[in-house]
Amino acid sequence: MCTSLTYQTEANDLFLARTMDFSQVLDGRPVFLPRQFNFQTNFSGKQTTQYAIMGAGASYEDEIVIADGFNEHGLAMAELYFANEIVLEKHPLADKLNLAPHELITYLLGNFATLSEIAEKIADIALVVPDNGAPTLPLHYILTDKTGQAAVIEARGGDLTLIDNPVGVMTNTPNLDWHIKNLNNYLHIQPQAFPDKQFNHVTASQFSQGTGTQGLPGSYTPPDRFVRAAFGRQYLPAATTINQAVTNILHILGMVSVPKGLNIPSAGVSDYTQYTGIMSTTEKAYYMTTYDNPTVYRMAMTDDMIHNRHEVKWFDLPFDPQVVDLY
């Protein structure tokens, strides 16, 4: 599961946002990784980052795994499930930097400033099935940078490439090309109500509001979530401030958020939206809400952190509901 999108205000403030939908509790929390952060890869030894990173992640067996984030140059990235279609290398390739799928996001955010830089080097990276006992995560990735352009990386076999994403939305399987073509099925969806129709001597009128969205797909499947997110992204009134943008993004992602108990795969444990993360790359800030606590929390990557902090910083926020009494 998961849904992600890019967003831009009228003042050109840029965002990448996502829902984290999963059944296993991930304990995703905001985290700051300093410059020169060392992380161990399965096949390519220790890697050291050049740039500071802020995002959401968790610690597994003493390794920090990032699910989404941005770096000090405004490059942002999120990983989402790409089950059944991903094509990974079974063994490391001699002429490539070999990474497990969950390692790619830390490597790219830690060492690249723009999409154009990634486009030049992405073919030198191979995504490989881990052989160290780590789970094989079938991931694809959405990225954006200070230009506002959106792109994806999908391991479809052969060299990795950076694929343009003109819609600015990503969900899960099928691949991006399929989702974009599927939008052709929804030309009739619009915010405006449809006018009355004449059927011989009968004038058919709407029962109530919302006829323009009749037929907007409502399931939690990736294709339906893609269409709903694209629709909301397209038609919500444009934001003029960062706070308005955060509000708009939360409303759009609210259209695709998954409550517990409503999407149960064959394993029998419900997927649900564990957190919503918003990367505000222009101001270098990360916003998060969680399943039980819709309060919006903001964490900023300050210049002092970028230049002077040398340790990892985890941000602890309350996961329980925060109810405010008014008197």
C-alpha positions as CSV (number, residue, x, y, z in Angstrom):
1,M,0.0,0.0,0.0
2,C,0.9,3.7,0.3
3,T,0.1,6.8,-1.8
4,S,2.5,9.7,-2.6
5,L,2.3,13.0,-4.4
6,T,4.1,16.2,-5.1
7,Y,2.6,19.6,-4.5
8,Q,3.5,23.2,-5.2
9,T,2.0,26.5,-3.9
10,E,1.4,29.6,-5.9
11,A,4.6,31.0,-4.3
12,N,6.5,27.9,-5.6
13,D,7.0,26.3,-2.2
14,L,7.6,22.6,-3.0
15,F,6.5,19.4,-1.3
16,L,6.6,15.6,-1.5
17,A,4.1,13.8,0.7
18,R,3.0,10.2,1.4
19,T,0.9,7.9,3.4
20,M,2.7,5.0,5.0
21,D,0.2,2.1,4.7
22,F,1.3,-1.3,6.1
23,S,0.1,-4.1,8.3
24,Q,3.2,-4.7,10.4
25,V,3.8,-1.9,12.9
26,L,6.8,-0.1,11.6
27,D,7.4,2.5,14.4
28,G,8.2,5.1,11.8
29,R,9.5,8.3,13.4
30,P,11.0,11.5,12.2
31,V,14.8,11.4,12.1
32,F,17.8,13.6,11.1
33,L,20.9,12.0,9.6
34,P,23.9,14.3,9.6
35,R,26.5,14.8,6.9
36,Q,29.1,12.0,6.8
37,F,26.6,9.5,8.1
38,N,27.9,5.9,7.7
39,F,25.5,3.1,6.8
40,Q,26.3,-0.5,6.1
41,T,25.1,-2.1,2.8
42,N,24.6,-5.7,2.0
43,F,26.8,-5.9,-1.0
44,S,28.8,-2.6,-1.2
45,G,30.2,-2.3,2.3
46,K,30.1,0.9,4.3
47,Q,28.8,4.0,2.5
48,T,29.2,7.5,3.7
49,T,26.8,10.3,2.8
50,Q,27.7,13.8,1.8
51,Y,24.5,15.6,2.6
52,A,22.2,15.9,5.7
53,I,18.9,14.1,5.5
54,M,15.6,14.5,7.3
55,G,12.7,12.1,7.0
56,A,10.9,9.2,8.6
57,G,12.5,5.9,9.4
58,A,13.1,3.2,12.0
59,S,16.0,1.3,13.4
60,Y,16.3,-2.4,12.6
61,E,19.2,-4.4,14.1
62,D,21.3,-1.3,14.6
63,E,20.7,0.0,11.1
64,I,18.6,3.0,10.3
65,V,16.2,2.4,7.4
66,I,14.6,5.5,5.8
67,A,11.2,5.3,4.1
68,D,11.0,8.9,2.9
69,G,12.8,12.1,3.3
70,F,14.6,15.1,1.8
71,N,18.2,16.4,1.9
72,E,19.8,19.8,2.5
73,H,19.5,20.6,-1.3
74,G,15.8,20.0,-1.6
75,L,15.9,16.6,-3.2
76,A,13.1,14.5,-1.8
77,M,12.2,10.8,-2.1
78,A,9.8,8.2,-0.9
79,E,9.7,4.4,-1.3
80,L,6.4,2.5,-1.8
81,Y,5.6,-1.1,-2.4
82,F,5.9,-2.4,-6.0
83,A,4.9,-6.1,-5.5
84,N,4.7,-8.6,-8.3
85,E,6.2,-6.4,-11.0
86,I,9.6,-5.5,-9.5
87,V,12.6,-7.2,-11.3
88,L,15.6,-7.4,-9.0
89,E,19.1,-8.8,-9.8
90,K,19.5,-12.2,-8.2
91,H,23.3,-11.7,-7.7
92,P,25.5,-8.6,-7.5
93,L,26.8,-7.2,-10.8
94,A,30.5,-6.7,-11.2
95,D,30.3,-3.3,-12.8
96,K,27.6,-1.8,-10.6
97,L,27.1,-0.3,-7.1
98,N,24.9,-3.1,-5.7
99,L,22.3,-2.1,-3.2
100,A,19.3,-3.8,-1.6
101,P,16.1,-2.0,-2.4
102,H,15.7,-0.5,1.1
103,E,19.2,1.0,0.9
104,L,18.6,3.1,-2.2
105,I,16.8,6.0,-0.6
106,T,19.6,6.7,1.9
107,Y,22.3,6.4,-0.7
108,L,20.6,8.8,-3.2
109,L,19.5,11.4,-0.7
110,G,22.9,11.3,0.9
111,N,24.9,11.8,-2.3
112,F,22.8,13.6,-4.9
113,A,21.4,17.1,-5.0
114,T,19.2,17.1,-8.1
115,L,17.2,14.7,-10.4
116,S,19.6,15.5,-13.2
117,E,22.5,14.2,-11.2
118,I,20.6,11.0,-10.5
119,A,19.7,10.6,-14.1
120,E,23.3,10.6,-15.1
121,K,24.3,8.0,-12.5
122,I,21.3,5.8,-11.8
123,A,22.3,3.2,-14.5
124,D,25.5,2.5,-12.4
125,I,23.3,1.2,-9.6
126,A,21.8,-2.3,-9.4
127,L,19.0,-3.3,-7.0
128,V,19.8,-6.8,-5.8
129,V,18.0,-9.4,-3.7
130,P,19.6,-9.3,-0.2
131,D,21.6,-12.4,0.8
132,N,22.2,-11.4,4.5
133,G,18.9,-12.5,5.8
134,A,17.3,-9.0,5.4
135,P,13.8,-9.1,3.9
136,T,13.5,-8.4,0.1
137,L,11.3,-5.4,-0.1
138,P,9.7,-4.9,-3.5
139,L,10.0,-1.1,-3.7
140,H,9.7,1.7,-6.3
141,Y,10.4,5.3,-5.6
142,I,9.0,8.8,-6.3
143,L,11.4,11.7,-6.3
144,T,11.3,15.5,-6.8
145,D,13.8,18.3,-6.5
146,K,14.0,22.1,-6.4
147,T,12.7,22.3,-10.0
148,G,9.4,20.8,-8.9
149,Q,9.7,18.0,-11.5
150,A,8.5,14.6,-10.4
151,A,10.1,11.3,-11.4
152,V,10.1,7.6,-10.4
153,I,12.5,4.8,-10.3
154,E,11.1,1.3,-11.0
155,A,13.2,-1.8,-11.4
156,R,11.6,-3.3,-14.5
157,G,14.6,-5.3,-15.7
158,G,17.8,-4.0,-17.3
159,D,19.5,-0.8,-16.2
160,L,17.7,1.5,-13.8
161,T,16.4,4.7,-15.3
162,L,14.8,7.9,-14.0
163,I,11.2,8.0,-15.4
164,D,9.4,11.3,-15.7
165,N,6.1,11.4,-13.7
166,P,4.0,14.2,-15.2
167,V,1.0,13.5,-12.9
168,G,3.0,13.9,-9.7
169,V,1.3,10.9,-8.0
170,M,2.4,7.4,-7.2
171,T,0.8,4.4,-5.5
172,N,1.7,0.8,-6.0
173,T,1.6,-1.9,-8.6
174,P,1.0,-1.7,-11.6
175,N,3.8,0.5,-13.0
176,L,3.5,4.2,-13.5
177,D,2.8,3.9,-17.2
178,W,-0.2,1.8,-16.5
179,H,-1.6,4.2,-14.0
180,I,-1.2,7.2,-16.3
181,K,-3.0,5.4,-19.1
182,N,-5.7,4.4,-16.7
183,L,-6.6,8.1,-16.2
184,N,-8.2,7.9,-19.7
185,N,-11.1,6.0,-18.1
186,Y,-12.0,8.9,-15.9
187,L,-12.6,11.8,-18.3
188,H,-16.1,12.2,-16.9
189,I,-14.9,13.0,-13.3
190,Q,-15.2,16.7,-12.4
191,P,-15.9,18.9,-9.4
192,Q,-18.8,20.6,-11.1
193,A,-22.3,19.0,-10.9
194,F,-23.8,17.8,-14.1
195,P,-26.7,19.8,-15.6
196,D,-30.2,18.4,-15.9
197,K,-30.8,15.9,-18.8
198,Q,-33.9,15.6,-20.9
199,F,-35.3,12.1,-21.6
200,N,-38.3,12.6,-23.9
201,H,-40.9,14.3,-21.6
202,V,-38.9,13.8,-18.4
203,T,-36.2,16.1,-17.0
204,A,-33.8,14.2,-14.9
205,S,-32.2,16.3,-12.1
206,Q,-29.6,15.5,-9.5
207,F,-30.8,14.1,-6.2
208,S,-28.2,16.2,-4.3
209,Q,-24.7,17.5,-4.7
210,G,-21.7,15.6,-6.1
211,T,-22.9,14.3,-9.4
212,G,-19.6,15.3,-11.0
213,T,-17.7,12.8,-8.9
214,Q,-20.1,9.9,-9.5
215,G,-17.9,7.2,-10.7
216,L,-14.8,8.3,-8.8
217,P,-13.3,5.0,-7.8
218,G,-13.6,4.3,-4.1
219,S,-11.6,1.1,-3.3
220,Y,-8.2,0.9,-1.6
221,T,-6.6,-0.7,-4.6
222,P,-3.5,1.1,-6.0
223,P,-5.3,2.1,-9.3
224,D,-8.3,3.6,-7.4
225,R,-6.1,5.4,-4.9
226,F,-4.0,6.8,-7.8
227,V,-7.1,8.3,-9.5
228,R,-8.5,9.8,-6.3
229,A,-5.1,11.4,-5.4
230,A,-4.7,12.7,-8.9
231,F,-8.2,14.1,-8.8
232,G,-7.7,15.8,-5.4
233,R,-4.3,17.2,-6.4
234,Q,-5.7,18.6,-9.6
235,Y,-8.8,20.4,-8.2
236,L,-8.3,21.5,-4.6
237,P,-7.9,25.3,-4.6
238,A,-4.3,26.4,-4.9
239,A,-2.5,27.1,-1.7
240,T,-0.8,30.5,-1.3
241,T,1.1,29.7,2.0
242,I,3.0,26.7,3.4
243,N,0.3,26.2,6.1
244,Q,-2.4,26.1,3.4
245,A,-0.4,23.6,1.4
246,V,0.0,21.3,4.4
247,T,-3.7,21.5,5.0
248,N,-4.5,20.8,1.3
249,I,-2.1,17.8,1.2
250,L,-3.6,16.3,4.3
251,H,-7.1,16.6,2.7
252,I,-5.9,15.0,-0.5
253,L,-4.2,12.1,1.3
254,G,-7.2,11.8,3.5
255,M,-9.0,10.7,0.4
256,V,-6.8,7.6,0.2
257,S,-5.9,7.0,3.8
258,V,-6.7,3.4,5.0
259,P,-8.5,2.9,8.4
260,K,-7.8,-0.3,10.3
261,G,-9.9,-3.3,9.5
262,L,-11.0,-2.2,6.0
263,N,-8.2,-3.6,3.9
264,I,-7.3,-7.1,5.0
265,P,-5.0,-9.1,2.7
266,S,-4.8,-12.9,2.5
267,A,-2.5,-13.0,5.5
268,G,-5.4,-11.7,7.6
269,V,-3.8,-8.6,9.1
270,S,-5.2,-5.2,8.1
271,D,-3.1,-2.7,6.3
272,Y,-3.7,0.8,7.6
273,T,-2.2,4.3,7.3
274,Q,0.4,4.3,10.1
275,Y,1.5,7.9,9.4
276,T,1.3,10.7,6.9
277,G,4.6,12.5,6.1
278,I,4.9,15.8,4.3
279,M,8.4,16.9,3.2
280,S,8.4,20.7,2.8
281,T,11.6,21.0,0.8
282,T,11.6,24.8,0.3
283,E,11.6,25.5,4.0
284,K,13.5,22.2,4.8
285,A,10.8,20.9,7.3
286,Y,9.1,17.5,7.8
287,Y,5.5,17.3,9.0
288,M,3.9,14.2,10.4
289,T,0.6,12.9,11.6
290,T,0.0,9.4,12.9
291,Y,-3.0,7.0,12.9
292,D,-4.1,7.7,16.4
293,N,-2.9,11.3,16.6
294,P,-3.9,13.7,13.8
295,T,-2.1,16.6,15.4
296,V,0.4,18.0,12.9
297,Y,4.0,18.0,14.1
298,R,6.7,19.9,12.4
299,M,10.5,19.2,12.5
300,A,12.9,21.7,10.8
301,M,16.3,21.0,9.3
302,T,18.1,24.1,10.5
303,D,21.3,25.5,9.1
304,D,22.9,24.8,12.5
305,M,21.9,21.2,12.2
306,I,23.3,20.9,8.7
307,H,26.6,22.4,9.5
308,N,27.2,21.6,13.1
309,R,25.3,18.5,14.2
310,H,27.3,15.3,13.8
311,E,24.9,12.8,15.5
312,V,21.6,11.2,14.5
313,K,18.6,12.9,16.0
314,W,15.3,11.1,16.5
315,F,12.2,13.2,17.1
316,D,9.8,11.7,19.6
317,L,6.2,12.6,19.1
318,P,3.1,11.3,21.0
319,F,1.3,8.5,19.1
320,D,-1.7,8.6,21.4
321,P,-4.6,11.0,20.7
322,Q,-4.1,14.5,21.9
323,V,-7.4,15.9,23.1
324,V,-7.4,19.6,24.0
325,D,-10.0,20.8,26.5
326,L,-11.4,24.3,25.9
327,Y,-12.9,26.3,28.8
